[in-house]
Amino acid sequence: MTETLISKVPVDAATLEQIKETIKEKSVELLHLQFVDIEGVLKHITVTSEQLEDVVEGKMMFDGSSIKGFSPINKSDLYLQPDLATFAVLPWTVEAGYAEGRFLCSVNNPDGTPFDGDTRNVLKKTVDRAANHGYSISVGPELEFFLFKTDEKGYATQEISDRAGYFEPSPHDLGERVRLEIYRALKAMGFTIEASHHEVAEGQHEINFKYADVLTAADLATTYKWVVKTIAKKFGLHATFMPKPVFGINGSGMHVNMSFFEGSENAFFDSSDELQLSEKAYQFIAGVLENVKSFTAVTNPLVNSYKRLVPGYEAPCYIAWSASNRSALIRIPAKKGLATRVELRCPDPSANPYLTFAVIASAGLDGIEKGLEAPAPINEDIFHMSEEERAFRGIDNLPGSLAEALKELESGEIASNTLGQHVYNEYVLMKKAEWDSYRTAVHTWEIDNYQTKF
């Protein structure tokens, strides 16, 4: 292994000692050092628990040129710095005398500085920006997913796992047992689970976990997606966070509930206001609404994302806000006081949580910094308004395709300012290539409609 130039990172001795005790008590033999690529896809390197000291000191190197969008081959050495707070024993590996553990890691350069291509580091910069204004960021994401049956080889089919509907129990909800096992795994890994239920669409599910500071929330969302897929596989099912896997039924969202705190006080709460929202909350809403078109390519990153953002399937595609209206892009949930929050409903669960939370918080901060004024709320059902009425009321649309979203992203500043040049440039190149591949491919719909007709 190449000798690292990394400087020693301060370590919480009490936390490290507790980790050592857990490793000994649970007989943890392997440690998975996890990180995400630019798209938010989880990666990991596995080492033995005997290497814990080197792991904690950030001495574990990997080839960054092997991760798309990370680093060129002539500058490929990168290092993993684990966040000790993310240590967990993987409950599905525990057996007599054996277990495996994991850490989520940030990525560093050989000199110990944060690597600009690491999206976890991108979010940390947004955390620092908020802190400079005296704010901490709290986030509660809600990620929906579908369960599909697999074939005899274990590959995903397009057959959904059940025919149940919203909130239906067993025997119709065939995913209930799967969700129970996911719940148990998440709880064992430190999650606080608040709700679990069948979603609106057939084969669609949701498990909600408690809000946390924004970096922890992104770590939890990343872990949640991995655990859901892992447990589903044990039941012979494939879990997908693809936003619109089935035509004609609801797609999957990742509603993002966000609030800013000043110390222990919720900066978005004001009991004297009619809606119990503070001036900062209104400014945050205004900032998100003003910037949302230019960050949609981040919160809704796939060609498929825009098959979900259409009227009629509960996915908000119109740029407006309301205190209760679920057809609006932004909703203010009923709970107030410390629970006051702004819910952005357009993001989907295919998005990289670190980048998604960063651009939303950054847009809100822009609104606060510039003192923007929120437009009037729209309390009527926007889905049933005519195009003329929406135009009269100044209700704009989100981009209708990934191509449109990328144009908006490049014409705005929020993404480049938040992501940094490395991630921004690589992300744009990656997504343009994705759109071009889709644009030039011949799809089943075209064959079905044109092959025999012309």
Sequence and secondary structure as in RCSB ss.txt:
>XXXX:A:sequence
MTETLISKVPVDAATLEQIKETIKEKSVELLHLQFVDIEGVLKHITVTSEQLEDVVEGKMMFDGSSIKGFSPINK
SDLYLQPDLATFAVLPWTVEAGYAEGRFLCSVNNPDGTPFDGDTRNVLKKTVDRAANHGYSISVGPELEFFLFKT
DEKGYATQEISDRAGYFEPSPHDLGERVRLEIYRALKAMGFTIEASHHEVAEGQHEINFKYADVLTAADLATTYK
WVVKTIAKKFGLHATFMPKPVFGINGSGMHVNMSFFEGSENAFFDSSDELQLSEKAYQFIAGVLENVKSFTAVTN
PLVNSYKRLVPGYEAPCYIAWSASNRSALIRIPAKKGLATRVELRCPDPSANPYLTFAVIASAGLDGIEKGLEAP
APINEDIFHMSEEERAFRGIDNLPGSLAEALKELESGEIASNTLGQHVYNEYVLMKKAEWDSYRTAVHTWEIDNY
QTKF
>XXXX:A:secstr
            HHHHHHHHHHHHHTTEEEEEEEEE TT  EEEEEEEGGGHHHHHTT EEEEGGGSTTS  GGG
 EEEEEE GGG EE GGG BTTBEEEEEEEEEE TTSSB TT HHHHHHHHHHHHHHTT EEEEEEEEEEEEEEE
 TTS EEEEES    TT  TTT TTHHHHHHHHHHHHHTT  EEEEEE SSTTEEEEEE  EEHHHHHHHHHHHH
HHHHHHHHHTTEEEE  S  STTS    EEEEEEEEETTEETTB TTSTTSB HHHHHHHHHHHHHHHHHHHHHS
 STTHHHHSSTTSS   EE EESS TTSSEE  S  GGG  EEE    TTS HHHHHHHHHHHHHHHHHHT    
    S GGGS HHHHHHTT EE  SSHHHHHHHHHHSSHHHHHHHHHHHHHHHHHHHHHHHHHHHS  HHHHHHH
TTT 
